[in-house]
Amino acid sequence: MTTTKTETPKLTGTENIKIPYYPGCTLKTTAKNFENSAVAAARALGIELLEIPRWNCCGTVFSLTDDDLIHHVASVRNFIRVQEMNDYGLVKNENRLVTLCAMCFNTLKSTNLRVKNNAEDLKKINDLMYREENYGGKVEVLHFLELLKSLGFEKIRDRVKKPLKGLKIAPYYGCMILRPQEIGIDDPEDPTIQRDLLLSLGADSVDTPYKRVCCGSYQTVKEKNIVAELAYDILSHARKEGAEAMATVCPLCAFNLDHRQKEVKASHSDFEEIPVFYVTQLMAIAFALENECYGFDQNYVDPRPLLASKSLIK
């Protein structure tokens, strides 16, 4: 199977832009603070993330077997919803589909590349979903970070009202937005997109070689101690490099690095808690948006004392 890179159109920022948005399941539950802060931050930048109607779970995990098409149906059905949004005039000639969750992004984009590059697979899926309109293969799956990059970090900097001056943040990427290479949004060995965003918000970006080390993913269900050891390594190295907090765009990574600090403390008496932000929460602070969209009550390690010490919140 061959793959091709699609160039993301530049956003002018001269008018409100309406873009189809796929939330996924976790953004409606344990990661509601991710969605609320992202939607508010996007609106402040003139971008309206329009939730696609009748969306369904992406399937969570992309199938790697050549003869398994049924696990791609869920993602393709969501692409059809984007087509319908154009058909019904909810958006105008807008085939980009933006998502926040790193897992959803990886699953959706992997399926999209497969059906775009394999006409026979696409025909089989369309034939299976005979009650739906055919998917034409025109949707482009974007992660929210890619959308921000296309907007331009200089525009984000211009929107900042409360620079995150003195706040030392270590970006954490994990796996799903970097690998495999044809899916990833940045250099898998040395990603910089979160660093550039943090700098545009006025924060200090702290680099660590553990920024792309796996957090343990779904091992957290049955092997909490394994995940706790991975979290200890990732978080401790961030502290060692001078970070006061970490930032991510993956709800599963956020859970493993934030909520699993309870298990980390039980195993390592020397461990010092460290807040874990979604980058969109930091955007909301820097844009001086309403407190209601921060969602800090969903963070396990309360970031408010750190933010108050920097005079970023009261």
C-alpha positions in Angstrom: 0.0 0.0 0.0 1.4 3.4 -0.9 0.7 6.5 1.0 0.7 10.2 0.2 1.1 13.3 2.3 -1.6 15.9 1.9 -0.6 19.5 2.4 -2.8 21.3 5.0 -4.3 24.5 3.6 -3.2 27.7 5.2 -5.8 29.5 7.3 -6.0 33.2 6.7 -7.6 34.1 10.0 -9.6 36.9 8.4 -13.0 35.3 9.2 -14.6 32.7 11.3 -13.8 29.3 9.9 -16.2 26.4 10.4 -14.6 23.0 10.4 -16.1 19.5 11.1 -14.9 18.2 14.4 -14.9 14.6 15.7 -14.8 14.4 19.5 -14.7 10.7 20.2 -15.9 9.0 23.4 -13.4 10.1 26.0 -13.8 13.8 25.2 -17.4 13.5 26.4 -16.5 11.9 29.7 -13.1 11.8 31.5 -11.5 14.3 29.1 -14.3 16.8 29.0 -11.7 19.4 30.2 -9.8 18.8 27.0 -12.8 19.4 24.8 -14.1 22.4 26.6 -10.8 24.2 26.6 -10.0 23.3 23.0 -13.4 24.5 21.7 -13.1 27.7 23.6 -9.5 28.3 22.5 -10.4 27.6 18.9 -13.3 30.0 19.0 -11.0 32.7 20.4 -8.8 32.2 17.2 -11.8 32.5 14.9 -12.3 28.8 14.4 -15.6 27.1 15.1 -15.3 23.3 15.6 -18.6 21.9 14.5 -19.2 18.5 16.0 -20.2 16.1 13.3 -23.8 14.8 13.7 -24.5 11.2 14.6 -20.8 10.4 15.1 -19.8 7.0 16.4 -16.8 5.5 18.1 -13.8 5.5 15.8 -13.1 1.8 16.7 -10.3 2.9 19.1 -7.6 0.7 17.7 -6.6 0.5 14.0 -6.5 -3.0 12.6 -3.1 -4.0 11.2 -4.2 -7.2 9.3 -4.7 -6.9 5.5 -7.9 -9.0 5.4 -9.7 -7.2 8.2 -12.0 -4.5 6.8 -14.8 -4.6 9.3 -12.8 -2.7 11.9 -12.5 0.2 9.4 -16.3 0.6 8.9 -16.7 2.8 12.0 -14.2 5.3 10.9 -15.5 5.5 7.3 -19.0 6.1 8.6 -17.6 9.2 10.4 -16.1 10.4 7.1 -19.5 10.1 5.5 -20.9 12.4 8.2 -18.4 15.1 7.0 -19.7 14.7 3.4 -23.2 15.1 4.7 -22.3 18.3 6.5 -21.2 19.7 3.2 -24.4 18.3 1.5 -26.6 20.0 4.0 -24.8 23.3 4.0 -23.5 23.0 7.6 -20.1 23.7 6.2 -19.0 25.0 2.8 -16.5 23.0 0.8 -14.8 21.9 4.0 -13.5 18.4 3.9 -11.1 18.6 6.8 -12.0 16.6 9.9 -10.3 17.8 13.1 -9.9 15.7 16.2 -8.3 16.2 19.5 -7.7 12.7 20.9 -4.4 11.2 19.7 -5.9 7.7 19.6 -8.9 8.8 17.6 -6.6 10.7 15.3 -4.4 7.7 14.6 -7.3 5.4 14.1 -9.2 7.7 11.8 -6.2 8.7 9.7 -4.9 5.2 9.4 -8.3 4.0 8.0 -8.5 7.0 5.7 -5.1 6.3 4.2 -6.0 2.7 3.6 -9.2 3.3 1.8 -7.8 6.2 -0.2 -5.0 4.1 -1.4 -7.0 0.9 -2.0 -10.0 1.3 -4.3 -11.0 -2.3 -3.8 -11.2 -2.0 0.0 -13.2 1.3 -0.3 -15.7 -0.4 -2.7 -16.2 -3.3 -0.3 -16.8 -1.0 2.7 -19.2 1.2 0.6 -21.0 -1.9 -0.6 -21.4 -3.1 3.0 -22.9 0.2 4.1 -25.4 0.2 1.3 -27.8 2.3 3.3 -25.3 5.1 3.6 -24.1 7.3 0.8 -20.8 6.2 -0.6 -17.6 7.6 0.9 -15.7 9.4 -1.8 -12.3 9.4 -0.2 -12.1 13.2 0.0 -11.9 13.8 3.7 -8.6 15.0 5.3 -8.0 14.0 8.9 -6.2 16.6 10.9 -5.1 16.7 14.5 -5.9 20.0 16.3 -2.1 20.7 16.6 -1.8 20.6 12.8 -4.7 23.0 12.5 -3.0 25.4 14.9 0.3 25.2 12.9 -1.6 25.9 9.7 -3.1 29.0 11.3 0.4 30.1 12.3 1.9 30.3 15.8 2.5 34.0 15.3 -1.3 34.5 15.2 -1.6 32.5 18.4 1.0 34.7 20.0 -1.0 37.8 18.9 -4.1 36.4 20.7 -2.3 35.9 24.0 -3.5 38.3 26.7 -1.8 36.6 29.7 1.6 35.2 28.7 2.6 32.1 30.6 5.8 33.8 31.6 8.1 31.7 33.8 6.0 28.6 33.5 8.3 25.7 32.7 6.4 23.0 30.7 7.7 19.8 29.3 5.8 18.7 26.1 4.9 15.0 26.0 3.9 13.4 22.7 3.6 9.7 23.4 3.1 7.4 20.4 -0.1 8.0 18.5 0.5 11.4 16.9 4.0 10.5 15.9 4.0 7.0 14.7 3.9 5.4 12.1 5.6 8.0 10.1 2.9 8.3 7.4 0.4 9.1 10.1 2.5 11.3 12.4 2.2 15.0 12.5 5.8 15.7 13.3 9.4 14.3 13.3 9.0 11.1 15.3 12.5 11.4 16.6 12.5 15.1 17.5 9.0 16.6 17.5 8.7 20.3 18.0 5.1 21.3 17.3 4.1 21.4 21.0 7.3 23.3 21.9 6.4 25.9 19.2 2.9 26.2 20.6 4.1 26.6 24.2 6.6 29.3 23.2 3.8 31.2 21.4 1.9 31.2 24.6 4.9 32.7 26.5 5.8 29.5 28.4 9.3 28.0 28.7 9.4 24.7 26.9 11.6 22.1 28.6 13.0 19.4 26.4 13.3 15.8 27.6 14.3 12.6 25.7 11.3 10.9 27.4 8.8 13.1 25.4 8.2 10.3 22.9 8.5 7.3 25.3 5.3 5.2 25.5 3.2 5.8 28.7 2.1 2.2 28.8 -1.2 2.8 27.0 -3.9 0.2 27.8 -1.6 -1.7 30.1 -3.1 0.7 32.7 -6.2 -1.6 32.8 -4.5 -4.7 34.2 -0.9 -3.7 34.8 -1.1 -0.5 36.8 2.3 -1.0 38.4 4.0 -1.3 35.0 2.4 2.0 33.9 3.3 3.6 37.2 7.0 2.7 36.6 6.8 4.2 33.1 5.1 7.3 34.5 7.8 7.6 37.2 10.6 7.6 34.5 8.8 10.1 32.3 7.8 12.5 35.0 11.0 12.3 37.0 13.1 13.1 33.9 10.9 16.1 33.2 11.6 17.3 36.8 15.3 16.7 36.4 15.4 18.9 33.3 13.7 21.7 35.3 10.0 21.2 34.3 7.3 22.3 36.7 4.5 20.6 34.7 3.9 18.5 31.6 1.6 19.0 28.6 0.0 16.5 26.3 -2.8 16.0 23.7 -3.7 12.4 24.5 -6.4 11.5 27.1 -4.9 8.1 27.7 -1.4 9.6 28.2 -2.9 12.2 30.4 -4.6 9.5 32.6 -1.4 7.4 32.8 0.8 10.4 33.7 -1.6 12.3 35.9 -3.9 9.8 37.7 -1.3 7.1 38.0 0.8 9.4 40.1 -1.1 7.9 43.1 0.6 4.5 42.3 3.9 6.2 41.6 3.9 7.8 45.1 3.2 4.5 46.7 6.2 2.9 45.0 8.7 5.9 45.2 8.9 7.9 48.4 11.1 10.4 46.7 8.6 11.3 44.0 7.2 14.8 43.8 3.9 15.3 42.1 3.8 17.3 38.9 0.7 18.7 37.2 -0.2 17.4 33.7 -2.0 19.8 31.4 -3.8 19.5 28.1 -2.1 22.1 25.9 -5.6 23.5 25.3 -6.0 24.3 29.0 -2.8 26.3 28.7 -4.1 28.1 25.7 -7.3 29.0 27.5 -5.3 30.5 30.4 -3.0 32.5 28.0 -6.1 33.7 26.1 -7.6 34.9 29.4 -10.8 32.9 28.7 -13.5 32.1 31.2 -12.5 29.9 34.1 -15.3 27.5 33.3 -13.5 26.1 30.3 -10.3 25.2 32.2 -11.7 22.1 33.9 -9.0 21.7 36.5 -11.4 19.7 38.7 -10.7 16.8 36.3 -7.0 17.0 36.8 -5.7 14.5 39.4 -2.8 16.7 40.4 -4.3 20.1 41.0 -2.4 22.6 38.8 -4.0 25.7 40.4 -1.3 26.2 43.1 1.4 26.3 40.5 -0.6 28.7 38.3 -1.3 30.9 41.2 2.3 31.1 42.2 3.0 32.5 38.7 0.1 34.9 39.0 -1.7 33.3 36.1 -4.9 32.6 38.1 -6.2 34.0 41.3 
